Amino acid sequence: MPTLSAIEDGCDRKEITLVVHPAIRNAIKSYEIAWAACHDEKLNGTDIVPEFAGRSPSYIFRQLYEYQHGFRAGPESKSMVEMVNRLKEAGLLALPAYLGTLER
């Protein structure tokens, strides 16, 4: 059985493809729509905000976790902090998996 670290490394190198259950994909759509206002329609980022589409799920999770626990904060991140603070543990895990499946 591979370790979580080995799975994350495989995802980072795009050697493992994540499959997201349709129910999770539908539940997350509202977050995708809300984030499109800042991160671009296809979540590819802008000059001042990063892209989410196609990024490693472990990278996205770390960013969301840091916002949720107050490690990332600043004048430009207020809306992100508000959005992430609404996520429960399951969403904090499912959202990065979903965003990692989107094409850049």
Rosetta silent file (secondary structure, phi, psi, omega in degrees, C-alpha in Angstrom):
SEQUENCE: MPTLSAIEDGCDRKEITLVVHPAIRNAIKSYEIAWAACHDEKLNGTDIVPEFAGRSPSYIFRQLYEYQHGFRAGPESKSMVEMVNRLKEAGLLALPAYLGTLER
SCORE:     score description
SCORE:     0.000 S_00000001
   1 L     0.000  124.536  179.585    0.000    0.000    0.000 S_00000001
   2 L   -69.178  149.464  177.625    1.556    3.353   -0.993 S_00000001
   3 L   -77.947  162.312  176.679    1.990    5.999    1.670 S_00000001
   4 H   -58.893  -39.837  179.276    0.127    9.319    1.554 S_00000001
   5 H   -61.343  -41.415  179.138    3.449   11.013    0.858 S_00000001
   6 H   -65.633  -38.420  177.804    4.073    8.741   -2.135 S_00000001
   7 H   -65.520  -46.058  178.830    0.585    9.480   -3.502 S_00000001
   8 H   -59.843  -42.591  179.185    1.091   13.244   -3.075 S_00000001
   9 H   -62.759  -40.738  178.175    4.468   13.016   -4.828 S_00000001
  10 H   -64.250  -39.041  177.359    2.883   11.082   -7.695 S_00000001
  11 H   -66.093  -43.072  179.463    0.146   13.697   -8.025 S_00000001
  12 H   -59.091  -36.405 -178.944    2.719   16.486   -7.985 S_00000001
  13 L   -90.620    4.764  179.314    4.576   14.813  -10.860 S_00000001
  14 L    63.166   26.111  176.892    1.270   14.101  -12.694 S_00000001
  15 L   -87.401  -16.549  179.820    1.982   10.340  -12.552 S_00000001
  16 L  -119.780  132.826  178.066   -1.299    9.700  -10.760 S_00000001
  17 L  -101.986  127.447  178.069   -4.637   10.867  -12.104 S_00000001
  18 L   -89.219  139.172  175.897   -7.304   11.789   -9.585 S_00000001
  19 L  -114.595  124.876 -177.302  -10.911   10.963  -10.353 S_00000001
  20 L  -103.473  128.149  179.484  -13.496   13.109   -8.597 S_00000001
  21 L   -59.271  139.166 -178.890  -16.943   11.677   -7.898 S_00000001
  22 H   -55.184  -34.270  179.379  -19.689   13.630   -9.748 S_00000001
  23 H   -64.398  -39.014  177.623  -21.454   14.462   -6.467 S_00000001
  24 H   -68.212  -43.651  179.410  -18.301   16.150   -5.176 S_00000001
  25 H   -58.043  -43.433  179.579  -17.813   17.956   -8.477 S_00000001
  26 H   -67.579  -40.029 -179.523  -21.374   19.337   -8.313 S_00000001
  27 H   -65.264  -30.739 -175.645  -21.070   20.396   -4.680 S_00000001
  28 H   -85.960  -14.991 -177.449  -17.883   22.307   -5.417 S_00000001
  29 H   -51.815  -37.676 -178.451  -19.239   24.195   -8.444 S_00000001
  30 H   -63.947  -36.029  176.861  -20.432   27.078   -6.228 S_00000001
  31 H   -68.336  -40.798  179.606  -16.887   27.636   -4.979 S_00000001
  32 H   -60.413  -42.187  179.549  -15.541   27.548   -8.529 S_00000001
  33 H   -64.997  -43.580 -179.682  -18.049   30.207   -9.587 S_00000001
  34 H   -65.178  -41.814 -178.216  -17.210   32.415   -6.592 S_00000001
  35 H   -71.873  -22.645  179.478  -13.458   32.082   -7.119 S_00000001
  36 H   -59.936  -27.498  179.835  -13.777   32.904  -10.815 S_00000001
  37 H   -61.119  -33.048 -178.807  -14.402   36.530   -9.822 S_00000001
  38 H  -106.489  -36.177 -170.719  -10.794   36.837   -8.617 S_00000001
  39 H   -99.053    9.527 -179.882   -8.897   33.932  -10.167 S_00000001
  40 L    91.405  152.901 -176.855  -10.216   34.172  -13.754 S_00000001
  41 L   -55.377  -37.300 -178.978  -13.118   32.369  -15.368 S_00000001
  42 L  -102.186   15.071  179.545  -11.080   29.190  -15.841 S_00000001
  43 L    58.873   32.927  178.422   -9.226   29.598  -12.513 S_00000001
  44 L   -91.310    5.159  176.770   -5.970   30.250  -14.372 S_00000001
  45 L    79.969  175.590  178.157   -5.109   33.231  -12.147 S_00000001
  46 L  -136.337 -166.982  178.033   -4.252   36.810  -12.989 S_00000001
  47 L   -65.303  -26.038 -175.408   -1.291   39.113  -12.488 S_00000001
  48 L  -115.265   -9.012  176.857   -2.051   39.404   -8.775 S_00000001
  49 L  -127.675  145.393 -175.638   -3.722   36.091   -7.834 S_00000001
  50 L   -76.183  163.738  174.945   -2.448   32.541   -8.457 S_00000001
  51 L   -81.966  153.037  173.070   -3.965   29.883  -10.652 S_00000001
  52 L  -115.631  -34.063 -175.320   -5.781   26.904   -9.178 S_00000001
  53 L   -59.064  127.665  175.025   -6.693   24.937  -12.273 S_00000001
  54 L    74.332    2.944  177.741   -4.469   21.935  -12.793 S_00000001
  55 L   -75.665  160.956  177.959   -2.265   22.603   -9.768 S_00000001
  56 L   -61.463  131.873  177.603   -1.194   19.766   -7.533 S_00000001
  57 H   -56.431  -36.019  179.732   -3.923   18.912   -5.000 S_00000001
  58 H   -67.652  -35.860  176.100   -1.337   18.841   -2.208 S_00000001
  59 H   -64.306  -47.101 -178.810   -0.194   22.366   -3.154 S_00000001
  60 H   -63.423  -43.693  178.585   -3.790   23.675   -3.203 S_00000001
  61 H   -56.950  -46.695 -179.568   -4.575   21.969    0.106 S_00000001
  62 H   -58.991  -41.835 -179.817   -1.559   23.600    1.761 S_00000001
  63 H   -65.067  -46.239 -179.876   -2.636   27.039    0.543 S_00000001
  64 H   -63.445  -42.876  179.183   -6.232   26.595    1.708 S_00000001
  65 H   -60.158  -44.286 -179.357   -5.103   25.195    5.053 S_00000001
  66 H   -64.681  -38.191  174.891   -2.787   28.147    5.625 S_00000001
  67 H   -64.530  -46.123 -175.587   -5.591   30.619    4.879 S_00000001
  68 H   -64.545  -30.803 -176.510   -8.007   28.736    7.122 S_00000001
  69 L  -103.763   12.722  172.550   -5.580   28.643   10.057 S_00000001
  70 L    80.951    9.816  178.301   -4.368   32.232    9.800 S_00000001
  71 L   -79.121  -22.730  177.042   -0.906   31.576    8.397 S_00000001
  72 L  -121.118  121.454  179.033   -1.759   33.538    5.254 S_00000001
  73 L  -160.764  155.302  179.592   -3.466   36.851    5.633 S_00000001
  74 L   170.630  174.892 -175.918   -3.194   40.347    4.272 S_00000001
  75 L   -61.139  -29.919 -177.866   -5.219   43.166    2.779 S_00000001
  76 L   -87.489   -7.692 -172.380   -5.705   41.326   -0.533 S_00000001
  77 L  -106.316    8.274 -176.156   -6.725   38.009    1.026 S_00000001
  78 H   -56.835  -48.063 -178.052   -9.856   38.958    2.998 S_00000001
  79 H   -66.438  -34.604  178.280  -12.322   37.371    0.552 S_00000001
  80 H   -66.119  -43.574  179.276  -10.178   34.221    0.309 S_00000001
  81 H   -61.740  -43.903  178.945  -10.068   33.862    4.093 S_00000001
  82 H   -61.190  -42.958 -179.411  -13.860   34.281    4.290 S_00000001
  83 H   -65.558  -47.304 -176.505  -14.411   31.656    1.587 S_00000001
  84 H   -69.329  -32.314  179.576  -12.005   29.111    3.052 S_00000001
  85 H   -67.192  -16.224  175.796  -13.328   29.546    6.584 S_00000001
  86 L   -82.031  -13.598 -178.932  -16.691   28.220    5.354 S_00000001
  87 L   -76.409  137.066  170.681  -15.088   24.925    4.326 S_00000001
  88 L   -92.583  176.735 -175.815  -15.409   21.934    6.611 S_00000001
  89 H   -55.622  -44.010 -179.232  -12.779   19.201    6.683 S_00000001
  90 H   -61.752  -40.949  178.492  -14.378   17.205    3.851 S_00000001
  91 H   -68.191  -35.264  179.408  -14.479   20.284    1.617 S_00000001
  92 H   -65.846  -25.517  176.493  -10.911   21.145    2.458 S_00000001
  93 H   -90.350  -39.318 -175.689   -9.926   17.726    1.110 S_00000001
  94 H   -74.601  -37.503 -176.275  -12.350   17.487   -1.823 S_00000001
  95 H   -60.255  -48.945  177.685  -11.813   20.957   -3.257 S_00000001
  96 H   -61.499  -36.742  178.376   -8.095   20.536   -4.033 S_00000001
  97 H   -62.115  -42.553  178.802   -8.784   17.133   -5.593 S_00000001
  98 H   -66.112  -50.141 -177.748  -11.393   18.702   -7.861 S_00000001
  99 H   -60.448  -32.663  177.667   -9.313   21.754   -8.783 S_00000001
 100 H   -66.646  -19.211  179.231   -6.393   19.489   -9.636 S_00000001
 101 H   -85.811  -13.494 -177.959   -8.506   17.805  -12.319 S_00000001
 102 L   -75.735  144.457  177.761   -9.199   21.050  -14.191 S_00000001
 103 L   -80.348  145.242  177.295   -7.127   21.831  -17.257 S_00000001
 104 L   -78.523    0.000    0.000   -4.929   24.901  -17.272 S_00000001
